[in-house]
């Protein structure tokens, strides 16, 4: 394509190259509340997972034990929706009620604790699939997505919307803000009263959430009340994304990344520092929509993130890309050098290690996009 060197008039935008790749920085999606509710299902990466597709590490018996416990838990959710108040609520906004047995005593949920990459999300999604209820009566989302839902619908409407569910699955249950602690603790308490079963994953035991971040006694008191709702299952093991797999692929040049972006339909191309600036202008609840339709993300000039707020936003984007199986091709520094030593030793270290693990896996996926013979 020939491009004129004559600048376009000031009142007329330049003609876009139809072959040019997409840009994340050009996207500012709006996500209505209805979409937030409708998308509370396992992400595309976990559409087909089941307990039978989970491969326990033979050296970690806790993984096999967890599968058995969760299978039994799912089977136990096959009866009538039990409400502690003797009612069952159905419908998108909780309309329509019928009598139901009183909720059974004891914990109404399971809590999967373990390091990053031991398959917790795989097991949580398998539980969602195995629970004998129609999709409209079970919900699956990250902790961030749950708090965003409350922000979109309001607290009371969220309670009414989710109270008719058989099961609520919460992935990456990490409380980074005392206000969110109170909010979610209260919400889950209301849902337990309504007979909703709960399942959650996290990298930290319920009684230990928040340590190293906040020293407030109120924070720990809220956590202790919340932890009583769960039976804790510890899942030991190493990160399966690195178990028996090669190291992260060698870095590509800016030229290779740019050429691949132009040659790959549905790929985006962005300068990494500019993308980090753009993420600050888009609410994390919209990061999923930010990646809609992308077949690959190409980034030039990857460098260490400058501060903690930027790093946490990047973690959310990495999670959404990983959920959607979007490969990431990059130039610059390798992903294991994104976060400073201070960050990796701080209270959010497990989030950062998870992001490194997931981005490295997506970088392996992206290697197939590069023309053979041009890969480093």
Order of alpha helices (4+ residues) and beta strands (2+ residues): alpha-alpha-beta-beta-beta-alpha-beta-alpha-alpha-beta-alpha-beta-alpha-beta-alpha-beta-alpha-alpha-beta-alpha-beta-alpha-alpha
